[in-house]
Amino acid sequence: MMEEEELVTRAERVGILTTSKGSRKMIGVMREKYQLKTEAIIGHTIFMEMLIHAG
């Protein structure tokens, strides 16, 4: 499902890599549902930089 929506790609022997679209969507979910937990783990400044650069 996630591959079909172009959110992730599968690289043999490496694992699963997110696409740009997938990264933006994941950061959006982190902001909408898990902002406090995310900031507690990575810090407010880093999270804000992720949001800025995710577009």
Helices and strands as residue ranges (DSSP letters): E 8-11, E 15-18, H 20-42, H 44-54
